[in-house]
């Protein structure tokens, strides 16, 4: 038995929370003439640690409820501002969770906010941290239902088990006063204790649409910004760019340049089809002309 083997065995047993094995194994193996077997024992314990880590990550991933496919492997970094890319790589270490720092992502719809923070959350899970993804409106409704059932403190304690809570699309839907109240309670409960990852289309000057009263808005912003990293996604919408490319390909399969014909229909604005049975004015005049 080498000193390294004995020390390494103790470290492995400590990781696996096996204090008795750590204290007795090396001594007993050596006393029985099996000191050479300690290296094999260490190898087995290393396999156990690896298997436990994989099982833990799988449990954390199921509990996180991430949307499928949104990882760093599928994120198009070249579309993002370089400062955002740099920050995401730094945050992926997970060190910010120890200081309960919040990560706030702002930008217009389709700019990659949700994908980026979901990918960050997925990387944190791979490092053994617990994360929960939740659309903001859905979580607010769950907390509101818990409050009505006098279960809000218990619901907040369950959320407290997660190192990071990812609130997606905060402010996308206008909050009623009672919804804003439970949202503020959530922010206040996690302040300086657990991290929030937030995506929002609304800049801080528009957060009065979420919390209604100036005092509540200021208090919420103060708590969420105090320890935070802010990511600004000042880039074109990915979905809009893809849709425009598809329209151009449909209108002119042989051309990749933007069309100047003026026939492109804006996203979200579709031309209504004429209702069947409607007649033109000239047809109406003919129909109403005395015979």
N, C-alpha and C positions, 0 to 999 in steps of 0.2 A: 504494500500500500504506500502511495506517495502522499506527501503533504498536500499536493494539489488535489488529488482524488478526494481526500477527506474534506478539504475546504469546499470543493465543488459540490460534493454530496450534501454538505450542510446547507449551501445556498439553494440547491434544488429542492431540498425538503422544506426549507423556509418558504419558498415560492409556492409550494403545494400545501402549505400549512400542515406539515407533518412534524411537529416538534419532537415527539418521542423517537421517531425514526432518525431525525437529525442528531439526536443526542446519543443514541445507542447503536446504530447500524455499523458505523466504522469500527467501533471498539469490539463489538461482538463478532463481526466478520473476521477481524484480525486474530482475535483470541481463538477462534475455531479453525484457524489456518486457511481461511478463504479470502484473505485480503486482496488477492488478485481479481476477485470477482467484483470488487467495488466499481471498477471502470464499466463493466457491463451493467451494473445496477444504475450507474449514472446515465448511461445511454437510454435505459428503459424509462427513467424518470424524465429525461428530456423529451422523449416521445409523448409521454403523458402530458407534459406542459404544453407541447405543440397541439395535441388533440383538444385539450381543454380550451386553449385560445381560439381554435377554429370553431368549436361548438359555441363558445361565448359570442363570437362575432356573428355567427348565424342567428343566435337568439336576438341579439341587439338589432340585426338587420330586419328581422321580422317585426319586432316591436316598433321600429322607426317609422314604418308605413311610407317609405319613400315611393314616389312615382317611378315607374319602371324606366330604365334606360338613361336616367339623368346622372351620369358619373363624369369624372374628369376625362375618362377615355373617350367619351362622346361629345365633350364640350369643345367647340371650335374657338380655341384661344385667340386665333388670329383676328376674330371679329371683335374682341373685347379691347378696351383701352389698356395699354401696357401697364399703367399703375394698378389697375384692378387685377390683372394677371399676376403681378408681383405680390400683391397683398394676399391673394388666394393661396399662393404657394406658401407664403409665410404662415398663414393661419392653419394650413393643413397639418401642421405639427401638433396642434391641439393645446399648445401652452397657454393660450388666452383663456381657456376654460378654468384654469386654476385661479385666475383673477376675476372671474365672472364678468368678462368683457363682452359687450354686445357687438354684433355685426349687423350693420344696416345697409341695405342695398336699395338705391333709388334709381328710377328710370321709367321711361314710357313702356307700355306693353310691348312684349316681343323682343326686348333687348337682351335677354339672357339672365335676368336676375334670379328667377326661380331655379333655372338649370344650374347656375353657378353655386348658389347656396345649398341646393340639394346635393350637388357633387361634393361640396365641402363637408356637408353632414355625413355623406357616405364614407369619405376618407376618415372622418373622426371615428365612425363606427369601426372601421378596419383597425384603428389604433386602440380599440377597447372602450371607447366612450359611449355613453348612452345618449341618443338623440331621438326626438319625436318630431316628425313632419306633420303639420296641421294647417289646412286652409283657415285663415283667420276667422271668416264668417262661421265656419263649422265649429271651431273651438269655442267661439263666443256663445253660440247657441247651446252647446253642451254645458258651459259654465252657468248660463242663464237658467237652464233646466235644473241644474244642481242647486242653484240658489233658491228656486221656487220650492224645491224639496228639502230645504234647510240642510243641504249636503255640500255647500260651497267650500267650507274649510277642508273637508275630506278630499274633494276633487283637486284642490290646489296642492294638497300634500302628495297626491299621486303624481302630479306634474313635477313636483319637486324632486322626484327620483331621477329625472332626466338631467344630464349635465347641460344639454342645450335643447332649447325648444325653438323650432323653426316655424314662425308665423308667416304664411305665404299670402300675399295680396292684402296686406293691411290697408283698410280704407277703400278697397275696391267697391264695396257696398256701403251705403250710408248707414250709420249706426243710430238706433233709437237710444234715448237717454239711458234706459236700463241696460242696454247692451254695452254702451260706453262705460258704464259704471263697473261692470264685471271685468271689462278689458283693462281698465285702470287698476283695478284690484290685482289682477294678474301681474301687470308690470311692476306695481309696488311690492308685491310679494317676492319677486325674483331679483329685485334691485340689490346689487352688491352681494348676491348669494349664488345665483345661477345665471347662465348666459342665455340671451335671446338672439336668434337670427331672424331678421325681419326683412321682407321685401315689400315695397310700396310704390305705387304710382304717384303718390302725393308727397310733395316736399313739405318741410315742417310748417311753412307759412299757410299750408292748406289743411293742417291737422285739426283746425277748429271744425271741419266737416265731420271729424270722427268723435271728438269729445265735447263739441257744442259750446261749453262755457270757456271763456278765456283762461280762467284760473285752472280748471282741470287740464286744458290743453298745455299750458305752461308747465304744470306739475308733471305731466306725463313725459313731455319732451325733456325736461330737466333730468328725470330719473333714467331715461333710456339713453341719453347722450353722454351722461357724466363719465362713464367708462365704456367707450365704444370705438369701433372702427367703421368709417363711412365709405361705402363704395358707390361711385357715381357711374351709371351705365349710360353715358352720353353717346350712344351709337344708334344707327338705324334699326328698325324692327326686322328681325330675322324672318318672321312669318310674312311680312309685307314684301320683302325682297324676293322670297321664294315664290309668292303668289304672282308678283309682277313678271318674274321669269317664266312662269307657266303660261301667263296670258300672252307674252311675246312669242313663246314657242308655238302656241296655238294659232295666233294670228298670222305668223310668218315662220314656218318651221325652218327655213334656211337662213334666218337672221337672228343674231344674238344682240344686236344693238337696240337701244330703246326706240320705240316707235314714235314718230312725230305726227301721225295721222290724226291725233285727237280722238281716236275711237276707244281708248282705254277706259274701262269702267272702274271707278275707285272702289277699293275694298269696302265692303259693308253697304255699298249703295247699288242695289240691283234694280233694273228697270222692270216695273210691274207689267205683267201680261194683261192685255185687254180682256175685259170680262166678256164672256160669251153672252150674246143676246143684246149687247149695246149697239145702237145704230148711230150713224153720223147725223149731223143736223140736216143735211140735204135729204137723207132717207126719211127722217122724221117729218120734214115738210111734205115730201111726197105722200107719206102714209096718212097725214092729216088733211091733205087737199080734198075738198069735196068732189065726189064723183058725179 
